[in-house]
Amino acid sequence: MFDHFFRHPFMSRTGIDALHAECVVAALYQVELALAQAEETAGILPAGTAEALINALRPEAFDLEALADDVGKGGNVAIPFVKQAKAMLPETLKPAFHRGATSQDIVDTALMLLVKPRLEACLAHLAKLRRSQGELMRRHRDTPMIGRTLMQQALPITFGAKVAQWAWGLVQAERRLQAVVDAGLYVQFGGAVGVHSGLDASGMNVMAEMARILGLAEPLLPWHTDRQPILALMGAVDAVAVAAEKTALDIALLCQSEIGELSEPAVPGVGGSSSMPHKRNPVACARIRAAARQIHGHHGVILNAGAQPLERGLGEWHAEWAPLLDSVLSLEGALESMVPLIEGLEVHEEAMTRNLRLSGGAIMAEPATRLLSSIMDNDEARELVQRAGDKARHECRDYAEVLLEYPDVVGRLDADAIRAALTIDRYIGSSEVQVDRLLSRLSY
């Protein structure tokens, strides 16, 4: 039950179901048949060989327990798979099966077939997020809130601008992932040492035809110990995880009781505490961040396994499999949590307004200093601005009104101009322009 309680809760249930042992065997079977079809097309195997293999082999006939038991003996699942497959074949067909291939050809290609639909599911979730974030941006384009730096109140922004940052981060990562899915999921076929031994020049044609049959990209060369394709794939997956985690972290921080500017969607039975009934925990954010943290760690494993010796990895290749699959399932799970989170996110504008005014307007020290510097020395302006801010905060009064009481200010600056310049709600810089710019760029 280990997987069910401590590993799978952060993964996509749909994805897990699509990677059961039977699905892995089906992928291995699909690769071997594609190889036979490609070799038949190239004239290496007689016409009708692929059809004969289809008639002789039944994916459901493979002994899954025996496959699992024998993986350790050969070092990968392709070796016992080929052994069981040949046992099902008549003697005349055995030489035609797995011809010119090595186990890494079959495993790498099968992994690409397994992850492709999962990555496409991730892209579908990202498309939904683009739409829902666009709606959120548009709705809160000019909703003022306090911006925070080093976890402290800084200057005003709009919530729309904050969502735009979330959205643009995800879109950039989505583009990386889309590029990999479109052209970076490669077929693997090189034979024993990566030069199509026994097939000579026709091996490159077989590789190209396999890619066409399987709907994968054709590499320039076999990539047994060139792991750049895996590094690119894992980098794109982790980039999406980082962008998702950033959003979840911001939301969780703004859900804190003392801030209360956001709440996760209210769902019966979700977010409760075992000992504190009053709590409404941001559990979707927790799931997203937990999944992302695991992906970051898996990325490190794959990076460390990237430089592989000579013509075949010695443990490095083997170390890639579980982290890669776990990462893809974790990303799909994180995005499954994120879509309803963004679609149903509760935005508490009254809390944003309240927090914006917590300092009595003292957060406007920057524009106040700039104003006062026109009538006094810079150091004097900063000192007066600080004193006015402390007084406004302690007396819970409006900052501009407090500042206008000081003799050094009275009569020297226009009171209405000061009030206008220090209006918190409108001191939002380019927030609205940034929202418009992103909405226009992405055609929301």
Secondary structure, 3 states (H helix, E strand, C coil): CHHHHHHHHHCCHHHHHCCCHHHHHHHHHHHHHHHHHHHHHCCCCCCCHHHHHHHHCCHHHCCHHHHHHHHHHHCCCHHHHHHHHHHHCCCCCHHHCCCCCCHHHHHHHHHHHHHHHHHHHHHHHHHHHHHHHHHHHHHCCCCEEEEEECCEEEEEEEHHHHHHHHHHHHHHHHHHHHHHHHHCCECCCCCCCCCCCCCCCHHHHHHHHHHHHHCCECCCCCCCCECHHHHHHHHHHHHHHHHHHHHHHHHHHHCCCCCCCEECCCCCCCCCCCCCCCCCCCHHHHHHHHHHHHHHHHHHHHHHCCECCCCCCCCHHHHHHHHHHHHHHHHHHHHHHHHHHHHCCEECHHHHHHHHCCCCCHHHHHHHHHHHCCCCCHHHHHHHHHHHHHHHHHHCCCHHHHHCCCCCCCCCCCHHHHHHHCCHHHCCCCHHHHHHHHHHHHCC
